[in-house]
Amino acid sequence: MLSCLTEFNEKVFRKGIHEEGFAEGRDSVIQKLLQKGMSATEVAALLDISLREVNRYTTK
């Protein structure tokens, strides 16, 4: 069954792709900062995110 994307669905799809790319980029930045020797507390403060979120990468 073939279907076309409506204008509304296309906007939702593009937003989802954008958010997914943003999340992947954020993950990459967190990992690189930790690899360069920044503490989890410093990374959290720099990126204005929770320490819990940063700590997810220290256990990987």
C-alpha positions, 0 to 999 in steps of 0.5 A, a space after each residue: 500500500 502506497 501513501 503520500 506524506 501530507 504537509 503536516 506529516 512531513 513537518 512532523 517527520 522533519 522535526 523528528 529527524 532534526 531532534 534525532 540529529 541534535 541528540 546524536 550531536 549532543 551525545 558526541 560533544 559530551 563524550 569528547 569533552 569527557 575524553 579530553 579530561 573534563 569532569 562530569 560536573 564541568 561538562 554538566 555546567 558547561 552544557 547546562 544539563 543534569 549531572 545524571 545525564 552526563 554520568 550516563 556516558 561515564 559508565 559506557 
